Amino acid sequence: MTIGKRPFAAVAMAFVSTVGLSLLAPSFAHAEETGNGDVKHVLLISVDGMHEVDLQRYVSAHPSSSFARLLAHGVHFADAHTSRPSDSFPGLLAFMTGGTPKTHGVFYDDSYDRTLFAPGSNCQGSPGTETLFDESIDYDLTKLDGGGAAGSDHINPAHLPMGLKNGKCEPVYPHQFLQLNTIMEVIHAAGKRTAWSDKHPAYEIISGPSGKGLDELYAPEINSTSVPGQPDADWTTDPSFTRTYDQFKVAAVLNWIKGFDHTGKAKVGVPAIFGMNFQAVSVGQKVTADGYLDAAATPSPQLQASLDFVDASLGQMLDALADQHIARDTLVIVGAKHGQSPIDVTKLHMLTGSTNPKLGGGLRADVTDPADLLTNGGVALAQETADDVALIWLKNQGDAEKAVAILEADRKGNNRAHIEKIYAGEQLVDKFGDPAAGRTPDIIIQPIPGTIYSKSKKKIAEHGGFADDDTHVLLVVSNPKLDATIVREHVANRQVAPTILKALGLDPEDLEAVRGEDHTHLLPGLRLKNRD
């Protein structure tokens, strides 16, 4: 284990030296290393898009920041990594299940299932359908809550894929699509309160297959056209809009800290597990006018404003915990579902035909969609999901060998699709599961870092891929009882899930992922001290 303890002043000065550390062979803590202590609450925060280098830069420039406060009494995991794919759904499910798509079965918010049927099909015809669990399943995208009746889940069942259950055709809700249980289910079953806030009503997925894990979900729709005075805009149109949107969720977290529901009206008690995701940094990284200024991750003014907003919001939460006299009872975990790629905009390459102004006269709009290569080669696709990764489900799985040959010929030739690596066959089965079971893509393509399979004029970065910019994110676990510590070994976000259960005095073995897939271990280096 590579763990260092030092005074916080020295920690802040040492951050820059951790950039570019080589990956170390993992070593993991045994269960007894994370003591139960007196933890009664866990506040989990995902700053979507935030890299480890963003944390280092921010604290170096702002030594009195809220991020610095967290690190002063926290374990800083300097080599923490997201799920693969690094999409929001599997990214959050890493935190919630302790597993990967290979076992929890969710590869993207837009994926495919060969055993389900299309929305509205009444399970007629051949199975196999897109499984889309994003804003498109809401009732009404002009409403901040996604529409529907007051007190409803805001998900329109007519928009959901369908499946046969005991011979009856029924809509499949996001939580029913998930194949592993979640920390929310385990904590709720133990009689403790759970709460979460995220960007779509579809994030009810974390309530787990039982559907009973969440006592409270607050999910204002980020893609709703409900921005005051901006009738055609949603909350991602401009980073300043996104900061306003995130403030809704910050207010919910502050109400939870005070023991109320998210509205601040009903006294329900402080949840044992609660938290939210921030979208402001992710949007600030992605929109064309902003992003990073250079390869060293210097933020643009809008991205800097979003980082400052997140830091100030974390400060409000830490102050509220102190005001309620529960700071020492609360483990604060700040990570990220995913990063964003590329940081260096000069590496950006997009699909042929893109007119994104960041491409320098279109000279880097030179990428061929892998789906076009396959279709032109006579291979029919059931679905392609592509950001800065490409997940491909074939119409006929017997075409897999032919499809790989087409893609490999391009990669070894002119490489019009900018392919770095192709996952297929036994290697894909080993890492991601068997496509024959119905969920796993037949082929996964990792493009050359910087490549985005998009023509979007609005975006200069994406996530989903396996590149370091996508996967190397911040992770800090903080509590007043912890010493400032840096852990430099490779850790995975999925290790957060069993660590949360252990901290709350529950059994990590209650998670199916902990009992199953490679036995998900606790985060190393966490020792809560009972001290004054």
C-alpha positions in Angstrom: 0.0 0.0 0.0 1.3 3.5 -0.9 0.0 5.8 1.8 1.6 9.0 3.1 0.7 11.2 6.0 1.9 14.7 6.4 0.8 18.1 7.7 -1.9 19.7 5.5 0.4 22.6 4.4 2.8 20.0 3.0 -0.1 18.1 1.3 -1.2 21.2 -0.6 2.3 21.9 -1.8 2.8 18.3 -2.9 -0.3 18.0 -5.2 1.3 19.0 -8.5 3.9 16.3 -8.1 1.2 13.6 -8.2 0.2 14.4 -11.7 1.1 11.6 -14.2 2.0 9.0 -11.5 2.4 5.6 -13.0 -0.3 3.0 -12.0 0.7 0.9 -9.1 -0.3 -2.7 -8.5 -3.5 -2.6 -6.4 -3.3 -3.7 -2.8 -6.5 -3.6 -0.7 -7.4 -3.1 2.9 -9.1 -5.8 4.9 -12.5 -5.1 6.4 -11.1 -4.3 9.8 -9.1 -1.3 8.5 -12.1 0.8 8.0 -13.4 1.2 11.5 -17.1 1.8 12.3 -16.2 4.7 14.6 -19.2 6.9 15.3 -20.3 7.4 11.7 -24.1 7.9 11.6 -24.4 9.6 8.2 -22.6 9.6 4.8 -22.8 12.5 2.5 -21.8 11.4 -1.0 -21.1 14.0 -3.7 -20.3 13.5 -7.3 -18.8 16.5 -9.1 -19.4 15.1 -12.6 -16.5 15.7 -14.9 -14.0 16.8 -12.3 -10.5 15.3 -12.8 -7.8 14.6 -10.2 -5.8 17.3 -11.9 -8.7 19.8 -11.4 -8.6 19.1 -7.6 -4.8 19.5 -7.5 -4.9 22.8 -9.4 -7.8 24.2 -7.4 -6.3 23.5 -4.0 -2.9 24.8 -5.0 -4.5 28.1 -6.1 -7.0 28.2 -3.3 -5.4 26.8 -0.1 -8.3 28.1 2.1 -11.0 26.5 -0.1 -13.6 24.0 0.9 -11.8 21.4 -1.1 -8.7 22.2 1.1 -10.9 21.9 4.2 -11.9 18.4 3.1 -8.3 17.4 2.5 -7.1 18.8 5.8 -9.0 15.9 7.5 -9.3 13.5 4.7 -7.9 10.7 2.7 -7.1 11.8 -0.8 -7.0 9.0 -3.4 -4.8 10.5 -6.0 -5.2 7.6 -8.5 -8.9 7.0 -8.4 -10.8 5.8 -11.5 -14.3 5.6 -12.7 -16.3 2.7 -14.3 -15.7 1.6 -17.9 -17.7 2.8 -19.8 -17.4 6.2 -18.0 -21.0 7.1 -18.6 -23.2 8.7 -15.9 -25.3 5.6 -15.3 -22.5 3.0 -14.8 -20.5 5.8 -13.1 -23.1 6.3 -10.4 -23.8 2.6 -10.2 -20.2 2.0 -9.3 -20.7 4.1 -6.2 -24.0 2.4 -5.5 -23.5 -1.2 -6.3 -19.8 -1.8 -6.0 -20.0 -3.5 -9.3 -19.3 -3.0 -13.0 -21.5 -3.3 -16.1 -20.4 -6.9 -16.4 -22.5 -7.8 -13.5 -25.0 -5.0 -12.8 -25.9 -5.0 -16.5 -26.1 -1.3 -17.2 -23.6 -0.1 -19.8 -25.1 3.3 -20.6 -28.2 5.4 -20.1 -28.8 4.6 -23.8 -28.1 0.9 -24.4 -29.7 -2.2 -25.8 -31.3 -5.4 -24.6 -32.0 -8.4 -26.8 -34.6 -9.8 -24.4 -36.9 -6.7 -24.1 -39.4 -5.2 -26.4 -39.8 -1.6 -27.7 -42.0 0.9 -25.9 -45.7 0.5 -26.8 -45.1 -2.8 -28.5 -47.2 -4.9 -26.0 -44.2 -7.4 -26.3 -45.3 -8.3 -29.8 -42.8 -9.1 -32.5 -39.2 -10.1 -32.1 -37.4 -9.1 -28.9 -34.5 -6.6 -28.9 -34.8 -2.9 -28.3 -33.0 0.3 -27.3 -33.2 0.9 -23.6 -33.2 4.6 -23.2 -33.3 5.9 -19.6 -32.7 9.6 -19.9 -34.9 12.8 -20.2 -36.9 11.1 -23.0 -38.8 9.0 -20.5 -40.3 12.0 -18.7 -43.9 13.1 -19.1 -43.2 16.8 -20.0 -39.9 18.4 -20.7 -41.3 21.9 -20.2 -41.6 21.1 -16.5 -38.7 21.2 -14.1 -39.9 18.0 -12.3 -40.5 16.2 -15.6 -44.2 16.5 -15.5 -46.8 13.9 -14.5 -49.1 14.0 -11.4 -47.9 15.6 -8.2 -46.1 13.1 -6.1 -45.5 10.8 -9.0 -42.2 9.4 -10.1 -42.4 11.7 -13.2 -41.6 8.8 -15.6 -44.1 8.0 -18.3 -44.5 4.2 -18.6 -45.5 4.6 -22.2 -41.8 5.6 -23.0 -40.3 2.6 -21.3 -39.0 -0.6 -22.8 -41.3 -3.6 -22.2 -40.6 -7.1 -20.8 -42.5 -10.3 -20.1 -43.0 -11.1 -16.5 -44.9 -14.3 -15.7 -46.4 -14.1 -19.1 -47.6 -10.5 -18.7 -46.1 -7.6 -20.7 -45.1 -4.8 -18.4 -43.0 -1.6 -18.7 -39.4 -1.9 -17.4 -38.5 0.9 -15.0 -34.9 1.9 -14.6 -34.6 0.2 -11.2 -36.0 -3.0 -12.7 -33.3 -2.9 -15.4 -30.6 -3.0 -12.8 -29.3 -6.5 -12.0 -27.5 -6.0 -8.7 -28.7 -4.5 -5.4 -27.5 -1.1 -4.2 -26.2 0.4 -1.0 -29.6 2.3 -0.8 -31.4 -1.0 -0.6 -29.1 -2.3 2.1 -29.2 0.9 4.2 -33.0 1.2 3.8 -33.5 -2.4 4.8 -31.5 -1.7 8.0 -34.2 0.8 9.0 -32.1 3.9 8.0 -33.2 6.8 5.8 -31.9 7.2 2.3 -32.0 10.3 -0.1 -30.5 11.3 -3.4 -30.6 14.2 -5.9 -29.6 13.8 -9.5 -30.3 15.2 -13.0 -33.2 13.0 -14.4 -36.1 11.2 -12.8 -34.5 8.1 -14.4 -32.0 8.1 -11.5 -34.6 6.2 -9.5 -32.5 3.4 -10.8 -30.4 3.5 -7.6 -33.4 2.4 -5.5 -32.3 -1.0 -6.8 -34.1 -4.0 -8.3 -36.6 -4.1 -5.3 -37.5 -0.5 -6.0 -37.5 0.1 -2.3 -34.0 1.6 -1.7 -34.8 5.3 -1.8 -36.9 7.0 0.8 -36.5 10.3 -1.2 -35.4 11.2 -4.7 -35.2 14.8 -5.8 -34.5 14.8 -9.5 -35.2 18.1 -11.2 -34.9 17.6 -15.0 -31.7 19.2 -16.3 -32.9 19.0 -19.9 -36.2 20.6 -19.2 -36.9 23.9 -21.0 -37.9 25.5 -17.7 -35.1 28.2 -17.5 -36.9 31.5 -16.5 -36.8 34.0 -19.3 -35.2 31.5 -21.7 -38.1 29.7 -23.5 -36.0 27.6 -25.8 -33.1 26.8 -23.5 -32.6 24.0 -21.1 -30.3 24.1 -18.0 -27.3 22.8 -20.0 -27.4 25.6 -22.6 -25.0 27.8 -20.6 -22.8 27.0 -17.6 -24.4 29.9 -15.7 -27.8 28.2 -16.1 -26.4 24.9 -14.9 -25.0 26.6 -11.7 -28.5 27.9 -11.0 -29.9 24.4 -11.6 -27.4 22.8 -9.3 -28.4 25.2 -6.6 -31.8 23.6 -6.5 -30.1 20.3 -5.4 -27.7 22.1 -3.0 -30.7 23.5 -1.2 -32.1 20.0 -1.0 -28.9 18.7 0.6 -28.9 21.5 3.1 -32.5 20.7 4.0 -31.5 17.1 4.5 -28.6 18.1 6.8 -31.1 20.0 8.9 -33.3 16.9 9.2 -36.0 18.0 6.7 -37.2 16.6 3.4 -35.8 18.2 0.3 -38.5 20.9 0.4 -37.6 22.0 3.9 -41.2 21.6 5.0 -41.4 18.1 6.6 -39.2 17.0 9.5 -38.0 13.5 8.7 -34.5 13.2 10.2 -31.1 13.4 8.7 -30.6 10.5 6.3 -28.0 7.9 6.9 -26.9 8.2 3.3 -27.7 11.2 1.1 -26.1 13.3 -1.5 -26.2 14.8 -5.0 -24.4 15.2 -8.3 -23.1 18.6 -9.6 -23.5 19.2 -13.3 -21.9 22.6 -13.5 -18.3 21.5 -14.0 -19.3 18.9 -16.6 -21.2 21.5 -18.7 -18.4 24.0 -18.3 -16.0 21.5 -19.7 -18.1 20.5 -22.6 -19.7 23.6 -24.1 -17.9 25.1 -27.2 -17.3 28.6 -25.8 -15.6 27.4 -22.6 -13.8 24.2 -21.5 -10.0 24.3 -20.8 -7.6 26.8 -22.1 -4.6 24.4 -22.5 -3.2 20.9 -22.0 -2.4 21.8 -18.4 -6.1 22.0 -17.6 -6.2 25.7 -17.0 -9.9 26.4 -16.8 -11.7 29.0 -18.9 -13.5 31.8 -16.9 -16.9 29.9 -17.1 -15.3 26.6 -16.0 -13.5 28.5 -13.2 -16.8 30.0 -12.1 -18.3 26.5 -12.0 -15.5 25.1 -9.9 -15.8 28.1 -7.6 -19.5 27.5 -7.3 -19.0 23.8 -6.4 -16.4 24.8 -3.8 -18.7 27.4 -2.2 -21.6 24.9 -2.2 -19.4 22.3 -0.4 -18.5 25.0 2.1 -22.2 25.5 2.8 -22.6 21.8 3.4 -19.6 21.6 5.7 -20.8 24.6 7.7 -24.3 23.2 7.9 -23.0 19.9 9.3 -21.0 21.8 11.9 -24.1 24.0 12.7 -26.2 20.9 13.3 -23.4 19.3 15.4 -23.1 16.3 13.1 -19.8 17.0 11.4 -18.0 14.3 13.4 -20.8 11.9 12.8 -20.7 12.3 9.1 -18.3 10.8 6.5 -18.1 13.1 3.5 -17.1 11.5 0.2 -16.5 13.7 -2.9 -15.8 12.0 -6.2 -17.0 12.0 -9.8 -19.1 9.6 -11.8 -16.9 10.4 -14.8 -14.2 12.8 -16.2 -14.3 14.5 -19.6 -12.1 14.1 -22.7 -10.1 15.8 -24.1 -8.7 18.3 -21.7 -6.3 19.5 -24.5 -8.7 20.8 -27.1 -5.9 20.6 -29.8 -6.4 16.8 -29.6 -10.1 17.1 -30.5 -11.2 15.2 -33.6 -14.9 14.9 -34.6 -17.0 13.3 -37.3 -16.5 14.4 -40.9 -18.9 17.2 -41.6 -18.7 18.8 -38.2 -18.5 22.6 -38.2 -17.6 23.0 -34.5 -15.6 26.3 -34.3 -13.0 24.7 -32.0 -11.8 22.4 -34.9 -9.6 25.1 -36.5 -11.3 25.5 -39.9 -12.6 22.0 -39.9 -9.2 20.4 -40.4 -9.9 17.9 -37.5 -13.4 17.1 -38.7 -11.9 13.9 -40.2 -13.4 11.0 -38.3 -15.6 8.3 -39.9 -18.3 6.8 -37.8 -17.5 3.1 -37.1 -21.2 2.4 -37.8 -20.8 3.6 -41.3 -17.8 1.4 -41.9 -19.8 -1.6 -40.8 -22.9 -0.7 -42.7 -21.0 -0.1 -45.9 -19.3 -3.4 -45.3 -22.6 -5.3 -45.2 -22.9 -5.6 -41.4 -26.3 -4.5 -40.0 -26.3 -2.9 -36.6 -29.0 -3.2 -34.0 -27.6 -0.1 -32.2 -24.6 2.1 -31.9 -24.2 4.2 -28.7 -21.3 6.6 -29.3 -19.7 9.5 -27.4 -15.9 9.2 -27.0 -16.5 5.5 -27.0 -18.5 3.3 -29.4 -20.7 0.5 -28.1 -22.0 -1.6 -30.9 -24.8 -4.2 -30.9 -25.1 -6.2 -34.1 -28.3 -7.2 -35.7 -26.9 -10.6 -36.3 -24.4 -11.7 -33.7 -23.0 -14.2 -36.1 -21.5 -11.2 -38.0 -19.2 -10.4 -35.1 -16.1 -11.8 -36.7 -16.8 -10.1 -40.0 -17.4 -6.8 -38.2 -14.1 -7.0 -36.3 -12.3 -7.7 -39.5 -13.7 -4.6 -41.1 -12.8 -2.4 -38.1 -9.3 -3.9 -37.8 -8.7 -3.3 -41.5 -9.5 0.4 -41.1 -7.4 0.6 -37.9 -4.4 -0.9 -39.6 -4.9 1.2 -42.7 -5.9 4.8 -42.9 -7.7 4.6 -39.6 -10.6 6.8 -40.7 -12.5 5.9 -37.5 -9.6 6.8 -35.3 -9.7 3.5 -33.5 -7.2 2.8 -30.7 -8.5 -0.5 -29.4 -11.3 -3.0 -30.3 -12.8 -5.1 -27.6 -14.4 -8.3 -29.0 -14.5 -12.0 -28.5 -13.0 -13.6 -25.4 -11.3 -10.3 -24.2 -14.7 -8.6 -24.3 -16.4 -11.5 -22.5 -13.8 -11.5 -19.8 -14.0 -7.7 -19.1 -17.6 -6.9 -19.9 -19.7 -10.1 -20.0 -21.1 -12.4 -22.7 -23.0 -10.6 -25.5 -25.1 -13.8 -25.9 -26.8 -13.0 -22.6 -28.5 -10.0 -24.2 -27.0 -6.8 -22.6 -23.3 -6.7 -23.4 -22.3 -5.0 -26.7 -20.9 -7.2 -29.3 -18.0 -4.8 -29.9 -16.6 -1.9 -27.9 -14.3 0.6 -29.6 -12.0 2.9 -27.6 -10.9 5.6 -30.1 -7.7 7.5 -30.0 -8.0 10.0 -27.1 -9.5 13.2 -28.2 -11.8 11.6 -30.7 -15.6 12.3 -30.3 -18.0 10.4 -32.5 -20.2 13.5 -32.8 -20.9 16.4 -35.2 -22.1 18.6 -32.3 -21.5 22.3 -32.6 -22.1 22.7 -28.9 -19.6 20.2 -27.4 -15.8 20.1 -27.3 -15.5 17.2 -24.9 -17.4 14.1 -23.9 -17.2 11.1 -21.6 -18.0 7.4 -21.8 -14.5 6.3 -23.0 -11.6 4.6 -21.2 -9.0 7.4 -21.7 -7.3 8.9 -18.7 -9.2 12.2 -19.1 -12.4 10.2 -18.9 -11.5 8.0 -16.0 -8.9 9.6 -13.7 -11.1 11.6 -11.2 -11.0 13.2 -7.8 -11.8 11.1 -4.8 -11.6 12.4 -1.2 -13.1 10.8 2.0 -13.2 13.3 4.8 -14.2 13.5 8.5 -12.8 15.6 11.4 -11.4 12.3 12.9 -9.2 11.6 9.9 -5.6 12.8 9.4 -4.6 14.3 6.1 -3.4 11.4 4.0 -2.6 10.7 0.4 -3.1 7.2 -1.1 -1.3 6.9 -4.4 -2.2 3.4 -5.4 -4.8 2.7 -8.0 -8.4 2.5 -6.6 -11.8 2.2 -8.3 -14.9 4.2 -7.5 -16.8 0.9 -7.0 -14.8 0.5 -3.7 -16.8 3.4 -2.3 -19.9 1.2 -2.0 -18.7 -1.4 0.5 -16.7 1.4 2.4 -20.0 3.3 3.0 -21.7 0.2 4.4 -18.7 -0.6 6.6 -18.6 3.0 7.9 -22.3 2.8 8.8 -21.8 -0.4 10.7 -23.4 -2.6 8.1 -22.1 -5.6 6.3 -20.4 -5.0 2.9 -21.1 -8.6 2.1 -24.8 -7.7 1.8 -23.9 -6.2 -1.6 -24.1 -8.8 -4.4 -21.1 -7.2 -6.1 -19.0 -7.6 -3.0 -19.9 -11.3 -2.8 -19.5 -11.8 -6.5 -17.5 -9.9 -9.2 -13.8 -10.1 -8.2 -14.9 -9.4 -4.6 -15.0 -5.6 -4.4 -12.7 -4.4 -1.6 -12.9 -1.5 0.8 -10.9 1.7 0.1 -7.5 1.4 1.8 -6.1 3.8 4.3 -9.2 4.8 6.2 -9.0 4.7 10.0 -11.5 6.8 11.9 -10.1 7.8 15.3 -12.3 8.5 18.3 -10.6 11.6 19.5 -11.6 14.9 21.0 
